[in-house]
């Protein structure tokens, strides 16, 4: 069990490193093409995202961390499908068909997959299989 947790922690750290490298590259490319007043807030957003991801990836494990209430957990879980809805309204509006076949598939699968996965997570949370 300890070896699996060690492997997961290092995979997460490697993922944060790769994501940080890609974000920095994107921020530099964006800054080279856009005026400073547009690039500066984006650079700050990238720096904040990398800082928060690094803090979470390298934080020590806390088993006695305070638990969130049921209402807070439900709101956090509802944020995922609401995020999908918000992003699709920006791109596709209220139509079922997206701007491409990939967008349509993501929209149709994402909307129906998340509630099922969230319900399964809520039923099985706290249950660990070895």
C-alpha positions as CSV (number, residue, x, y, z in Angstrom):
1,X,0.0,0.0,0.0
2,X,2.8,2.4,0.9
3,X,4.6,1.8,-2.5
4,X,1.4,2.5,-4.4
5,X,1.0,5.8,-2.6
6,X,4.6,6.7,-3.2
7,X,4.2,6.0,-6.9
8,X,1.0,8.0,-7.1
9,X,2.7,11.0,-5.4
10,X,5.6,10.9,-7.8
11,X,3.3,10.6,-10.8
12,X,1.3,13.6,-9.6
13,X,4.5,15.5,-9.2
14,X,5.7,14.6,-12.7
15,X,2.3,15.6,-14.1
16,X,2.6,19.0,-12.3
17,X,6.1,19.5,-13.8
18,X,4.9,18.7,-17.3
19,X,1.8,20.9,-17.0
20,X,3.9,23.7,-15.6
21,X,6.3,23.5,-18.5
22,X,3.5,23.6,-21.0
23,X,1.8,26.5,-19.2
24,X,5.0,28.5,-19.2
25,X,5.6,27.8,-22.9
26,X,2.1,28.8,-23.7
27,X,2.4,32.0,-21.5
28,X,5.6,33.0,-23.2
29,X,4.1,32.4,-26.7
30,X,1.0,34.3,-25.7
31,X,3.1,37.2,-24.3
32,X,5.1,37.4,-27.5
33,X,2.0,37.8,-29.6
34,X,-0.2,40.0,-27.4
35,X,0.2,43.5,-25.9
36,X,1.5,43.7,-22.4
37,X,-1.8,44.6,-20.9
38,X,-3.4,41.4,-22.1
39,X,-0.3,39.2,-21.4
40,X,0.3,40.3,-17.9
41,X,-2.9,39.1,-16.3
42,X,-2.5,35.8,-18.1
43,X,1.0,35.4,-16.8
44,X,-0.2,36.0,-13.3
45,X,-2.9,33.4,-13.8
46,X,-0.3,30.9,-15.0
47,X,2.0,31.7,-12.1
48,X,-0.9,31.2,-9.6
49,X,-2.0,27.9,-11.2
50,X,1.6,26.5,-11.1
51,X,2.0,27.7,-7.5
52,X,-1.2,26.1,-6.3
53,X,-0.6,22.9,-8.2
54,X,2.9,22.7,-6.7
55,X,1.7,23.3,-3.2
56,X,-0.9,20.6,-3.6
57,X,1.5,18.1,-5.2
58,X,4.3,18.6,-2.7
59,X,2.2,19.0,0.5
60,X,2.5,16.4,3.2
61,X,-0.3,13.9,3.6
62,X,-2.8,14.8,6.3
63,X,-5.1,12.0,7.5
64,X,-6.7,14.2,10.2
65,X,-7.6,17.0,7.8
66,X,-11.0,18.5,8.5
67,X,-13.9,17.0,6.5
68,X,-16.2,19.2,4.5
69,X,-19.9,19.2,5.2
70,X,-22.4,17.4,2.9
71,X,-23.6,20.6,1.4
72,X,-20.1,21.8,0.5
73,X,-19.2,18.4,-1.0
74,X,-22.4,18.5,-3.1
75,X,-21.6,22.0,-4.4
76,X,-18.0,21.0,-5.2
77,X,-19.2,17.9,-7.1
78,X,-21.8,19.9,-9.0
79,X,-19.1,22.3,-10.2
80,X,-17.8,19.7,-12.7
81,X,-20.9,19.4,-14.9
82,X,-21.7,23.1,-14.4
83,X,-18.2,23.8,-15.8
84,X,-18.9,21.7,-18.8
85,X,-22.2,23.5,-19.4
86,X,-20.6,26.9,-19.1
87,X,-17.8,26.0,-21.5
88,X,-20.3,24.6,-24.1
89,X,-22.5,27.6,-23.9
90,X,-19.5,29.7,-24.8
91,X,-18.7,27.6,-27.8
92,X,-21.9,26.0,-29.0
93,X,-24.8,27.7,-27.4
94,X,-27.8,25.6,-26.4
95,X,-27.6,23.3,-29.4
96,X,-26.8,19.6,-29.1
97,X,-24.5,19.7,-32.1
98,X,-21.1,21.2,-31.6
99,X,-18.8,23.0,-34.0
100,X,-17.2,19.6,-34.8
101,X,-17.8,15.9,-34.2
102,X,-15.3,16.0,-31.3
103,X,-17.1,18.8,-29.6
104,X,-20.5,17.1,-30.0
105,X,-19.1,13.9,-28.6
106,X,-17.5,15.7,-25.6
107,X,-20.7,17.5,-24.9
108,X,-23.0,14.5,-25.1
109,X,-20.7,12.1,-23.2
110,X,-19.6,14.7,-20.6
111,X,-23.1,15.7,-19.7
112,X,-24.3,12.2,-19.1
113,X,-21.1,10.7,-17.8
114,X,-20.4,13.1,-14.9
115,X,-23.7,12.6,-13.0
116,X,-23.2,8.8,-13.2
117,X,-19.6,9.0,-12.0
118,X,-20.5,11.4,-9.2
119,X,-23.3,9.2,-8.0
120,X,-21.0,6.2,-8.0
121,X,-18.3,8.2,-6.1
122,X,-20.8,9.2,-3.5
123,X,-22.0,5.7,-3.0
124,X,-18.5,4.2,-2.7
125,X,-16.6,6.9,-1.0
126,X,-14.7,5.6,2.0
127,X,-14.7,2.1,0.6
128,X,-11.2,0.9,-0.3
129,X,-10.5,-2.3,-2.1
130,X,-7.1,-3.9,-1.8
